[in-house]
Protein backbone atom coordinates (compact mmCIF):
# COMPACT_ATOMS: atom_id res chain seq x y z
CA UNK A 1 0.00 0.00 0.00
CA UNK A 2 1.27 3.40 -0.86
CA UNK A 3 -0.45 5.64 1.62
CA UNK A 4 -2.27 5.68 4.91
CA UNK A 5 -5.50 6.45 3.06
CA UNK A 6 -5.01 3.38 0.84
CA UNK A 7 -4.54 1.21 3.95
CA UNK A 8 -7.61 2.70 5.60
CA UNK A 9 -9.66 2.03 2.48
CA UNK A 10 -8.42 -1.56 2.33
CA UNK A 11 -9.19 -2.13 6.02
CA UNK A 12 -12.69 -0.74 5.60
CA UNK A 13 -13.28 -2.95 2.57
CA UNK A 14 -12.15 -6.07 4.45
CA UNK A 15 -14.35 -5.19 7.43
CA UNK A 16 -17.30 -4.74 5.07
CA UNK A 17 -16.53 -8.08 3.42
CA UNK A 18 -16.51 -9.83 6.80
CA UNK A 19 -19.85 -8.27 7.73
CA UNK A 20 -21.30 -9.17 4.33
CA UNK A 21 -20.35 -12.83 4.74
CA UNK A 22 -22.06 -12.90 8.14
CA UNK A 23 -25.26 -11.50 6.65
CA UNK A 24 -25.15 -13.91 3.72
CA UNK A 25 -24.72 -16.89 6.06
CA UNK A 26 -28.15 -16.11 7.48
CA UNK A 27 -29.65 -16.30 4.00
CA UNK A 28 -27.90 -19.53 3.00
CA UNK A 29 -28.14 -21.64 6.14
CA UNK A 30 -29.53 -24.57 4.15
CA UNK A 31 -26.71 -24.59 1.57
CA UNK A 32 -23.51 -26.17 2.91
CA UNK A 33 -21.51 -25.26 -0.20
CA UNK A 34 -22.45 -21.59 0.12
CA UNK A 35 -21.66 -21.64 3.84
CA UNK A 36 -18.23 -23.12 3.16
CA UNK A 37 -17.51 -20.51 0.49
CA UNK A 38 -18.61 -17.69 2.79
CA UNK A 39 -16.45 -19.04 5.62
CA UNK A 40 -13.48 -19.17 3.25
CA UNK A 41 -14.05 -15.60 2.08
CA UNK A 42 -14.37 -14.40 5.67
CA UNK A 43 -11.18 -16.20 6.62
CA UNK A 44 -9.28 -14.58 3.77
CA UNK A 45 -10.58 -11.13 4.72
CA UNK A 46 -9.61 -11.70 8.36
CA UNK A 47 -6.15 -12.82 7.30
CA UNK A 48 -5.68 -9.74 5.14
CA UNK A 49 -6.75 -7.56 8.06
CA UNK A 50 -4.20 -9.29 10.28
CA UNK A 51 -1.45 -8.30 7.85
CA UNK A 52 -2.29 -4.66 8.47
CA UNK A 53 -1.81 -4.91 12.24
CA UNK A 54 1.50 -3.77 13.66
CA UNK A 55 3.84 -6.57 14.72
CHARMM internal coordinates of N, CA and C (Angstrom, degrees):
IC EDIT
DIST 1 N 1 CA 1.4444
DIST 1 CA 1 C 1.5266
ANGL 1 N 1 CA 1 C 108.91
DIST 1 C 2 N 1.2856
ANGL 1 CA 1 C 2 N 114.78
DIHE 1 N 1 CA 1 C 2 N 143.56
DIST 2 N 2 CA 1.4527
ANGL 1 C 2 N 2 CA 118.79
DIHE 1 CA 1 C 2 N 2 CA -173.93
DIST 2 CA 2 C 1.5132
ANGL 2 N 2 CA 2 C 113.54
DIHE 1 C 2 N 2 CA 2 C -93.01
DIST 2 C 3 N 1.3047
ANGL 2 CA 2 C 3 N 118.16
DIHE 2 N 2 CA 2 C 3 N -28.29
DIST 3 N 3 CA 1.4535
ANGL 2 C 3 N 3 CA 118.71
DIHE 2 CA 2 C 3 N 3 CA -175.91
DIST 3 CA 3 C 1.5179
ANGL 3 N 3 CA 3 C 110.59
DIHE 2 C 3 N 3 CA 3 C -141.97
DIST 3 C 4 N 1.3207
ANGL 3 CA 3 C 4 N 114.04
DIHE 3 N 3 CA 3 C 4 N 166.88
DIST 4 N 4 CA 1.4575
ANGL 3 C 4 N 4 CA 119.89
DIHE 3 CA 3 C 4 N 4 CA 177.87
DIST 4 CA 4 C 1.5326
ANGL 4 N 4 CA 4 C 110.02
DIHE 3 C 4 N 4 CA 4 C -62.37
DIST 4 C 5 N 1.3275
ANGL 4 CA 4 C 5 N 116.14
DIHE 4 N 4 CA 4 C 5 N -38.50
DIST 5 N 5 CA 1.4651
ANGL 4 C 5 N 5 CA 119.75
DIHE 4 CA 4 C 5 N 5 CA 179.38
DIST 5 CA 5 C 1.5272
ANGL 5 N 5 CA 5 C 110.98
DIHE 4 C 5 N 5 CA 5 C -63.40
DIST 5 C 6 N 1.3338
ANGL 5 CA 5 C 6 N 117.02
DIHE 5 N 5 CA 5 C 6 N -40.35
DIST 6 N 6 CA 1.4657
ANGL 5 C 6 N 6 CA 120.59
DIHE 5 CA 5 C 6 N 6 CA 177.14
DIST 6 CA 6 C 1.5241
ANGL 6 N 6 CA 6 C 110.66
DIHE 5 C 6 N 6 CA 6 C -60.88
DIST 6 C 7 N 1.3264
ANGL 6 CA 6 C 7 N 116.87
DIHE 6 N 6 CA 6 C 7 N -42.84
DIST 7 N 7 CA 1.4717
ANGL 6 C 7 N 7 CA 120.75
DIHE 6 CA 6 C 7 N 7 CA 178.80
DIST 7 CA 7 C 1.5218
ANGL 7 N 7 CA 7 C 110.62
DIHE 6 C 7 N 7 CA 7 C -63.95
DIST 7 C 8 N 1.3353
ANGL 7 CA 7 C 8 N 116.18
DIHE 7 N 7 CA 7 C 8 N -43.73
DIST 8 N 8 CA 1.4598
ANGL 7 C 8 N 8 CA 119.80
DIHE 7 CA 7 C 8 N 8 CA -179.79
DIST 8 CA 8 C 1.5255
ANGL 8 N 8 CA 8 C 110.96
DIHE 7 C 8 N 8 CA 8 C -62.34
DIST 8 C 9 N 1.3186
ANGL 8 CA 8 C 9 N 116.44
DIHE 8 N 8 CA 8 C 9 N -39.98
DIST 9 N 9 CA 1.4612
ANGL 8 C 9 N 9 CA 120.88
DIHE 8 CA 8 C 9 N 9 CA 178.07
DIST 9 CA 9 C 1.5264
ANGL 9 N 9 CA 9 C 110.51
DIHE 8 C 9 N 9 CA 9 C -64.50
DIST 9 C 10 N 1.3184
ANGL 9 CA 9 C 10 N 116.90
DIHE 9 N 9 CA 9 C 10 N -42.56
DIST 10 N 10 CA 1.4661
ANGL 9 C 10 N 10 CA 120.96
DIHE 9 CA 9 C 10 N 10 CA 179.32
DIST 10 CA 10 C 1.5241
ANGL 10 N 10 CA 10 C 110.89
DIHE 9 C 10 N 10 CA 10 C -64.59
DIST 10 C 11 N 1.3225
ANGL 10 CA 10 C 11 N 117.15
DIHE 10 N 10 CA 10 C 11 N -42.89
DIST 11 N 11 CA 1.4655
ANGL 10 C 11 N 11 CA 121.08
DIHE 10 CA 10 C 11 N 11 CA 179.00
DIST 11 CA 11 C 1.5229
ANGL 11 N 11 CA 11 C 109.93
DIHE 10 C 11 N 11 CA 11 C -61.77
DIST 11 C 12 N 1.3190
ANGL 11 CA 11 C 12 N 116.68
DIHE 11 N 11 CA 11 C 12 N -45.75
DIST 12 N 12 CA 1.4630
ANGL 11 C 12 N 12 CA 120.04
DIHE 11 CA 11 C 12 N 12 CA 179.77
DIST 12 CA 12 C 1.5282
ANGL 12 N 12 CA 12 C 110.54
DIHE 11 C 12 N 12 CA 12 C -61.37
DIST 12 C 13 N 1.3090
ANGL 12 CA 12 C 13 N 117.01
DIHE 12 N 12 CA 12 C 13 N -41.58
DIST 13 N 13 CA 1.4651
ANGL 12 C 13 N 13 CA 120.73
DIHE 12 CA 12 C 13 N 13 CA 179.22
DIST 13 CA 13 C 1.5266
ANGL 13 N 13 CA 13 C 111.32
DIHE 12 C 13 N 13 CA 13 C -62.69
DIST 13 C 14 N 1.3228
ANGL 13 CA 13 C 14 N 117.35
DIHE 13 N 13 CA 13 C 14 N -42.02
DIST 14 N 14 CA 1.4615
ANGL 13 C 14 N 14 CA 120.42
DIHE 13 CA 13 C 14 N 14 CA 179.82
DIST 14 CA 14 C 1.5241
ANGL 14 N 14 CA 14 C 110.68
DIHE 13 C 14 N 14 CA 14 C -67.46
DIST 14 C 15 N 1.3318
ANGL 14 CA 14 C 15 N 117.06
DIHE 14 N 14 CA 14 C 15 N -39.65
DIST 15 N 15 CA 1.4654
ANGL 14 C 15 N 15 CA 120.13
DIHE 14 CA 14 C 15 N 15 CA 177.48
DIST 15 CA 15 C 1.5244
ANGL 15 N 15 CA 15 C 110.61
DIHE 14 C 15 N 15 CA 15 C -63.16
DIST 15 C 16 N 1.3298
ANGL 15 CA 15 C 16 N 116.51
DIHE 15 N 15 CA 15 C 16 N -40.21
DIST 16 N 16 CA 1.4650
ANGL 15 C 16 N 16 CA 120.52
DIHE 15 CA 15 C 16 N 16 CA 177.14
DIST 16 CA 16 C 1.5264
ANGL 16 N 16 CA 16 C 110.94
DIHE 15 C 16 N 16 CA 16 C -65.53
DIST 16 C 17 N 1.3102
ANGL 16 CA 16 C 17 N 117.24
DIHE 16 N 16 CA 16 C 17 N -38.33
DIST 17 N 17 CA 1.4682
ANGL 16 C 17 N 17 CA 120.89
DIHE 16 CA 16 C 17 N 17 CA 178.67
DIST 17 CA 17 C 1.5236
ANGL 17 N 17 CA 17 C 110.74
DIHE 16 C 17 N 17 CA 17 C -63.99
DIST 17 C 18 N 1.3205
ANGL 17 CA 17 C 18 N 116.52
DIHE 17 N 17 CA 17 C 18 N -41.69
DIST 18 N 18 CA 1.4679
ANGL 17 C 18 N 18 CA 120.64
DIHE 17 CA 17 C 18 N 18 CA 178.52
DIST 18 CA 18 C 1.5239
ANGL 18 N 18 CA 18 C 110.05
DIHE 17 C 18 N 18 CA 18 C -62.36
DIST 18 C 19 N 1.3193
ANGL 18 CA 18 C 19 N 116.84
DIHE 18 N 18 CA 18 C 19 N -46.19
DIST 19 N 19 CA 1.4624
ANGL 18 C 19 N 19 CA 120.58
DIHE 18 CA 18 C 19 N 19 CA 179.24
DIST 19 CA 19 C 1.5295
ANGL 19 N 19 CA 19 C 110.67
DIHE 18 C 19 N 19 CA 19 C -63.39
DIST 19 C 20 N 1.3028
ANGL 19 CA 19 C 20 N 117.08
DIHE 19 N 19 CA 19 C 20 N -40.57
DIST 20 N 20 CA 1.4657
ANGL 19 C 20 N 20 CA 121.10
DIHE 19 CA 19 C 20 N 20 CA 179.57
DIST 20 CA 20 C 1.5300
ANGL 20 N 20 CA 20 C 110.95
DIHE 19 C 20 N 20 CA 20 C -61.48
DIST 20 C 21 N 1.3185
ANGL 20 CA 20 C 21 N 117.25
DIHE 20 N 20 CA 20 C 21 N -41.92
DIST 21 N 21 CA 1.4665
ANGL 20 C 21 N 21 CA 119.18
DIHE 20 CA 20 C 21 N 21 CA -179.90
DIST 21 CA 21 C 1.5263
ANGL 21 N 21 CA 21 C 110.48
DIHE 20 C 21 N 21 CA 21 C -65.41
DIST 21 C 22 N 1.3167
ANGL 21 CA 21 C 22 N 117.35
DIHE 21 N 21 CA 21 C 22 N -35.34
DIST 22 N 22 CA 1.4753
ANGL 21 C 22 N 22 CA 119.83
DIHE 21 CA 21 C 22 N 22 CA 177.67
DIST 22 CA 22 C 1.5269
ANGL 22 N 22 CA 22 C 110.69
DIHE 21 C 22 N 22 CA 22 C -64.40
DIST 22 C 23 N 1.3254
ANGL 22 CA 22 C 23 N 116.17
DIHE 22 N 22 CA 22 C 23 N -42.94
DIST 23 N 23 CA 1.4666
ANGL 22 C 23 N 23 CA 119.96
DIHE 22 CA 22 C 23 N 23 CA 179.01
DIST 23 CA 23 C 1.5246
ANGL 23 N 23 CA 23 C 111.11
DIHE 22 C 23 N 23 CA 23 C -65.46
DIST 23 C 24 N 1.3069
ANGL 23 CA 23 C 24 N 116.79
DIHE 23 N 23 CA 23 C 24 N -41.90
DIST 24 N 24 CA 1.4652
ANGL 23 C 24 N 24 CA 120.82
DIHE 23 CA 23 C 24 N 24 CA -179.33
DIST 24 CA 24 C 1.5245
ANGL 24 N 24 CA 24 C 111.76
DIHE 23 C 24 N 24 CA 24 C -66.44
DIST 24 C 25 N 1.3265
ANGL 24 CA 24 C 25 N 117.80
DIHE 24 N 24 CA 24 C 25 N -31.79
DIST 25 N 25 CA 1.4635
ANGL 24 C 25 N 25 CA 120.01
DIHE 24 CA 24 C 25 N 25 CA 178.04
DIST 25 CA 25 C 1.5222
ANGL 25 N 25 CA 25 C 110.83
DIHE 24 C 25 N 25 CA 25 C -60.06
DIST 25 C 26 N 1.3213
ANGL 25 CA 25 C 26 N 116.71
DIHE 25 N 25 CA 25 C 26 N -35.05
DIST 26 N 26 CA 1.4608
ANGL 25 C 26 N 26 CA 120.12
DIHE 25 CA 25 C 26 N 26 CA 179.06
DIST 26 CA 26 C 1.5286
ANGL 26 N 26 CA 26 C 111.28
DIHE 25 C 26 N 26 CA 26 C -66.11
DIST 26 C 27 N 1.3158
ANGL 26 CA 26 C 27 N 116.62
DIHE 26 N 26 CA 26 C 27 N -32.05
DIST 27 N 27 CA 1.4642
ANGL 26 C 27 N 27 CA 120.88
DIHE 26 CA 26 C 27 N 27 CA -179.30
DIST 27 CA 27 C 1.5272
ANGL 27 N 27 CA 27 C 113.00
DIHE 26 C 27 N 27 CA 27 C -80.83
DIST 27 C 28 N 1.3182
ANGL 27 CA 27 C 28 N 117.38
DIHE 27 N 27 CA 27 C 28 N -22.58
DIST 28 N 28 CA 1.4676
ANGL 27 C 28 N 28 CA 121.43
DIHE 27 CA 27 C 28 N 28 CA -172.66
DIST 28 CA 28 C 1.5242
ANGL 28 N 28 CA 28 C 112.51
DIHE 27 C 28 N 28 CA 28 C -119.68
DIST 28 C 29 N 1.3188
ANGL 28 CA 28 C 29 N 116.91
DIHE 28 N 28 CA 28 C 29 N 33.50
DIST 29 N 29 CA 1.4609
ANGL 28 C 29 N 29 CA 120.20
DIHE 28 CA 28 C 29 N 29 CA -176.92
DIST 29 CA 29 C 1.5230
ANGL 29 N 29 CA 29 C 113.24
DIHE 28 C 29 N 29 CA 29 C -62.32
DIST 29 C 30 N 1.3200
ANGL 29 CA 29 C 30 N 117.20
DIHE 29 N 29 CA 29 C 30 N -23.19
DIST 30 N 30 CA 1.4647
ANGL 29 C 30 N 30 CA 120.29
DIHE 29 CA 29 C 30 N 30 CA -177.90
DIST 30 CA 30 C 1.5295
ANGL 30 N 30 CA 30 C 112.92
DIHE 29 C 30 N 30 CA 30 C -95.61
DIST 30 C 31 N 1.3196
ANGL 30 CA 30 C 31 N 117.27
DIHE 30 N 30 CA 30 C 31 N 9.43
DIST 31 N 31 CA 1.4701
ANGL 30 C 31 N 31 CA 121.64
DIHE 30 CA 30 C 31 N 31 CA -177.52
DIST 31 CA 31 C 1.5311
ANGL 31 N 31 CA 31 C 109.55
DIHE 30 C 31 N 31 CA 31 C -123.11
DIST 31 C 32 N 1.3383
ANGL 31 CA 31 C 32 N 117.21
DIHE 31 N 31 CA 31 C 32 N 96.35
DIST 32 N 32 CA 1.4635
ANGL 31 C 32 N 32 CA 119.68
DIHE 31 CA 31 C 32 N 32 CA -175.88
DIST 32 CA 32 C 1.5318
ANGL 32 N 32 CA 32 C 113.79
DIHE 31 C 32 N 32 CA 32 C -61.89
DIST 32 C 33 N 1.3210
ANGL 32 CA 32 C 33 N 117.45
DIHE 32 N 32 CA 32 C 33 N -31.44
DIST 33 N 33 CA 1.4654
ANGL 32 C 33 N 33 CA 119.89
DIHE 32 CA 32 C 33 N 33 CA 179.30
DIST 33 CA 33 C 1.5260
ANGL 33 N 33 CA 33 C 109.86
DIHE 32 C 33 N 33 CA 33 C -67.53
DIST 33 C 34 N 1.3255
ANGL 33 CA 33 C 34 N 116.26
DIHE 33 N 33 CA 33 C 34 N -44.26
DIST 34 N 34 CA 1.4667
ANGL 33 C 34 N 34 CA 120.12
DIHE 33 CA 33 C 34 N 34 CA 178.43
DIST 34 CA 34 C 1.5243
ANGL 34 N 34 CA 34 C 110.48
DIHE 33 C 34 N 34 CA 34 C -63.78
DIST 34 C 35 N 1.3169
ANGL 34 CA 34 C 35 N 117.08
DIHE 34 N 34 CA 34 C 35 N -41.43
DIST 35 N 35 CA 1.4655
ANGL 34 C 35 N 35 CA 120.23
DIHE 34 CA 34 C 35 N 35 CA 179.70
DIST 35 CA 35 C 1.5268
ANGL 35 N 35 CA 35 C 111.25
DIHE 34 C 35 N 35 CA 35 C -62.41
DIST 35 C 36 N 1.3191
ANGL 35 CA 35 C 36 N 116.31
DIHE 35 N 35 CA 35 C 36 N -40.38
DIST 36 N 36 CA 1.4665
ANGL 35 C 36 N 36 CA 120.20
DIHE 35 CA 35 C 36 N 36 CA 178.46
DIST 36 CA 36 C 1.5208
ANGL 36 N 36 CA 36 C 110.67
DIHE 35 C 36 N 36 CA 36 C -65.48
DIST 36 C 37 N 1.3208
ANGL 36 CA 36 C 37 N 116.89
DIHE 36 N 36 CA 36 C 37 N -42.32
DIST 37 N 37 CA 1.4681
ANGL 36 C 37 N 37 CA 120.59
DIHE 36 CA 36 C 37 N 37 CA 178.74
DIST 37 CA 37 C 1.5227
ANGL 37 N 37 CA 37 C 110.84
DIHE 36 C 37 N 37 CA 37 C -63.98
DIST 37 C 38 N 1.3136
ANGL 37 CA 37 C 38 N 117.01
DIHE 37 N 37 CA 37 C 38 N -42.13
DIST 38 N 38 CA 1.4658
ANGL 37 C 38 N 38 CA 120.59
DIHE 37 CA 37 C 38 N 38 CA 179.06
DIST 38 CA 38 C 1.5264
ANGL 38 N 38 CA 38 C 110.98
DIHE 37 C 38 N 38 CA 38 C -64.88
DIST 38 C 39 N 1.3217
ANGL 38 CA 38 C 39 N 116.69
DIHE 38 N 38 CA 38 C 39 N -41.07
DIST 39 N 39 CA 1.4646
ANGL 38 C 39 N 39 CA 120.28
DIHE 38 CA 38 C 39 N 39 CA 178.12
DIST 39 CA 39 C 1.5230
ANGL 39 N 39 CA 39 C 110.66
DIHE 38 C 39 N 39 CA 39 C -63.00
DIST 39 C 40 N 1.3191
ANGL 39 CA 39 C 40 N 116.69
DIHE 39 N 39 CA 39 C 40 N -39.09
DIST 40 N 40 CA 1.4627
ANGL 39 C 40 N 40 CA 120.89
DIHE 39 CA 39 C 40 N 40 CA 178.01
DIST 40 CA 40 C 1.5209
ANGL 40 N 40 CA 40 C 110.71
DIHE 39 C 40 N 40 CA 40 C -64.72
DIST 40 C 41 N 1.3228
ANGL 40 CA 40 C 41 N 116.48
DIHE 40 N 40 CA 40 C 41 N -45.88
DIST 41 N 41 CA 1.4721
ANGL 40 C 41 N 41 CA 119.93
DIHE 40 CA 40 C 41 N 41 CA 179.32
DIST 41 CA 41 C 1.5234
ANGL 41 N 41 CA 41 C 111.15
DIHE 40 C 41 N 41 CA 41 C -61.83
DIST 41 C 42 N 1.3401
ANGL 41 CA 41 C 42 N 116.51
DIHE 41 N 41 CA 41 C 42 N -41.46
DIST 42 N 42 CA 1.4640
ANGL 41 C 42 N 42 CA 120.04
DIHE 41 CA 41 C 42 N 42 CA 179.02
DIST 42 CA 42 C 1.5261
ANGL 42 N 42 CA 42 C 110.44
DIHE 41 C 42 N 42 CA 42 C -64.45
DIST 42 C 43 N 1.3188
ANGL 42 CA 42 C 43 N 116.64
DIHE 42 N 42 CA 42 C 43 N -41.23
DIST 43 N 43 CA 1.4602
ANGL 42 C 43 N 43 CA 120.42
DIHE 42 CA 42 C 43 N 43 CA 178.42
DIST 43 CA 43 C 1.5165
ANGL 43 N 43 CA 43 C 112.32
DIHE 42 C 43 N 43 CA 43 C -61.74
DIST 43 C 44 N 1.3194
ANGL 43 CA 43 C 44 N 116.74
DIHE 43 N 43 CA 43 C 44 N -41.05
DIST 44 N 44 CA 1.4624
ANGL 43 C 44 N 44 CA 120.51
DIHE 43 CA 43 C 44 N 44 CA 178.04
DIST 44 CA 44 C 1.5217
ANGL 44 N 44 CA 44 C 110.11
DIHE 43 C 44 N 44 CA 44 C -64.32
DIST 44 C 45 N 1.3266
ANGL 44 CA 44 C 45 N 117.16
DIHE 44 N 44 CA 44 C 45 N -45.13
DIST 45 N 45 CA 1.4677
ANGL 44 C 45 N 45 CA 120.53
DIHE 44 CA 44 C 45 N 45 CA 179.69
DIST 45 CA 45 C 1.5285
ANGL 45 N 45 CA 45 C 110.64
DIHE 44 C 45 N 45 CA 45 C -62.17
DIST 45 C 46 N 1.3266
ANGL 45 CA 45 C 46 N 117.16
DIHE 45 N 45 CA 45 C 46 N -41.06
DIST 46 N 46 CA 1.4646
ANGL 45 C 46 N 46 CA 120.19
DIHE 45 CA 45 C 46 N 46 CA 178.60
DIST 46 CA 46 C 1.5245
ANGL 46 N 46 CA 46 C 110.86
DIHE 45 C 46 N 46 CA 46 C -65.32
DIST 46 C 47 N 1.3151
ANGL 46 CA 46 C 47 N 117.16
DIHE 46 N 46 CA 46 C 47 N -38.66
DIST 47 N 47 CA 1.4609
ANGL 46 C 47 N 47 CA 120.77
DIHE 46 CA 46 C 47 N 47 CA 177.58
DIST 47 CA 47 C 1.5261
ANGL 47 N 47 CA 47 C 110.46
DIHE 46 C 47 N 47 CA 47 C -63.47
DIST 47 C 48 N 1.3250
ANGL 47 CA 47 C 48 N 116.68
DIHE 47 N 47 CA 47 C 48 N -46.19
DIST 48 N 48 CA 1.4630
ANGL 47 C 48 N 48 CA 119.86
DIHE 47 CA 47 C 48 N 48 CA 179.29
DIST 48 CA 48 C 1.5252
ANGL 48 N 48 CA 48 C 111.26
DIHE 47 C 48 N 48 CA 48 C -61.61
DIST 48 C 49 N 1.3254
ANGL 48 CA 48 C 49 N 117.07
DIHE 48 N 48 CA 48 C 49 N -37.97
DIST 49 N 49 CA 1.4657
ANGL 48 C 49 N 49 CA 119.55
DIHE 48 CA 48 C 49 N 49 CA 175.73
DIST 49 CA 49 C 1.5254
ANGL 49 N 49 CA 49 C 110.69
DIHE 48 C 49 N 49 CA 49 C -63.32
DIST 49 C 50 N 1.3151
ANGL 49 CA 49 C 50 N 116.94
DIHE 49 N 49 CA 49 C 50 N -38.47
DIST 50 N 50 CA 1.4680
ANGL 49 C 50 N 50 CA 119.97
DIHE 49 CA 49 C 50 N 50 CA -178.69
DIST 50 CA 50 C 1.5236
ANGL 50 N 50 CA 50 C 111.41
DIHE 49 C 50 N 50 CA 50 C -64.45
DIST 50 C 51 N 1.3228
ANGL 50 CA 50 C 51 N 117.32
DIHE 50 N 50 CA 50 C 51 N -28.91
DIST 51 N 51 CA 1.4645
ANGL 50 C 51 N 51 CA 120.40
DIHE 50 CA 50 C 51 N 51 CA 178.20
DIST 51 CA 51 C 1.5197
ANGL 51 N 51 CA 51 C 111.90
DIHE 50 C 51 N 51 CA 51 C -67.90
DIST 51 C 52 N 1.3147
ANGL 51 CA 51 C 52 N 116.79
DIHE 51 N 51 CA 51 C 52 N -23.43
DIST 52 N 52 CA 1.4560
ANGL 51 C 52 N 52 CA 121.55
DIHE 51 CA 51 C 52 N 52 CA -178.55
DIST 52 CA 52 C 1.5269
ANGL 52 N 52 CA 52 C 112.29
DIHE 51 C 52 N 52 CA 52 C -82.39
DIST 52 C 53 N 1.3200
ANGL 52 CA 52 C 53 N 116.85
DIHE 52 N 52 CA 52 C 53 N -18.03
DIST 53 N 53 CA 1.4698
ANGL 52 C 53 N 53 CA 119.92
DIHE 52 CA 52 C 53 N 53 CA -178.37
DIST 53 CA 53 C 1.5204
ANGL 53 N 53 CA 53 C 110.62
DIHE 52 C 53 N 53 CA 53 C -72.54
DIST 53 C 54 N 1.3317
ANGL 53 CA 53 C 54 N 115.83
DIHE 53 N 53 CA 53 C 54 N 144.27
DIST 54 N 54 CA 1.4745
ANGL 53 C 54 N 54 CA 117.81
DIHE 53 CA 53 C 54 N 54 CA 177.09
DIST 54 CA 54 C 1.5226
ANGL 54 N 54 CA 54 C 110.64
DIHE 53 C 54 N 54 CA 54 C -65.78
DIST 54 C 55 N 1.3061
ANGL 54 CA 54 C 55 N 116.19
DIHE 54 N 54 CA 54 C 55 N 149.96
DIST 55 N 55 CA 1.4780
ANGL 54 C 55 N 55 CA 121.17
DIHE 54 CA 54 C 55 N 55 CA -178.09
DIST 55 CA 55 C 1.4841
ANGL 55 N 55 CA 55 C 112.11
DIHE 54 C 55 N 55 CA 55 C -69.41
END
COOR INIT
IC SEED 1 N 1 CA 1 C
IC BUILD
